[in-house]
């Protein structure tokens, strides 16, 4: 790392993950947390009081007009991320944006085009990408230790954003189909969609289902599933906002031609035919790649492309899976991919 100080601004404070990211940015010596733009005064006050951000604006647009920034942390509603990325790219500002990439595939395409045209870095921040156990699992799969992958499944679940204790600023737009893209389907099927995009690519077809199984207040869906069909593999995404107990099995799980894997806590369990299951300790991340903020700055300084699960192109394919799953769930039909040829 050079001695350069990066000026970081925060566009939107309505995605609760932003506070995790504030903590990560705060730990880096080569950044200044310069400004935040959001329509909610209590959120701005929190950014100022807890993280020392002094330049506060009532919108991200006003912030971009007033500040010279190097990097933007985007934490707006899913449907608004493309607008922010386009405005940032036009000013040569690099971006990390919270998962999922967008509410619609067309918005994800806009984000990639804007950053590529401007030559700026774009990182889609998936919390799963910073799990040492999931990354260790990925290394085992990439090394071929389970052979050719035939099946991958991730279940993402809790008892609902409101019940979990998310802020009203967050869950109110999560329950809005236009702002979020759907309900649990968009919020939680996205994790497996991203991992399947990384391990298996874009599927040939998708079947999705979604429903309101338990909640008694308005929301798009509280449970959803997406099945991805590849030439020689299935991918499964499960989303649940009604799970009242912890998961009691491994998650995620992967099955290949020569073995199986699962993540259980901070361990990866490898099972091979005729052998006892082997526990693999999760490996630490290498220097410069341990968090989204750190990795984005590394890519900016080295000129490397953002790779892996946070890659914009992998995340864009995940968005196509989500959109196909949404179409399928609403039509009751299998949806063939690709939906749109891109790049």
Secondary structure, 3 states (H helix, E strand, C coil): CCCCCEEEEEECCCCCHHHHHHHHHHCCCCEEEEEEECCCHHHHHHHHHHHCCCEEECCHHHHHHHCCCCEEEECCCHHHHHHHHHHHHHCCCEEEEECCCCCCHHHHHHHHHHHHHHCCCEEEECHHHHCHHHHHHHHHHHCCCCCCEEEEEEEEECCCHHHHCCCHHHHHHHCCHHHHCCCHHHHHHHHHHHHHHHHHCCCCEEEEEEECCCCCCCCCCCEEEEEEECCCCEEEEEEECCCCCCCCCCCCEEEECCEEEEEECCEEEEECCCCCCEEEECCCCCCCCCCHHHHHHHHHHHCCCCCHHHEHHHHHHHHHHHHHHHHHHHHCCCEECCCCCCC
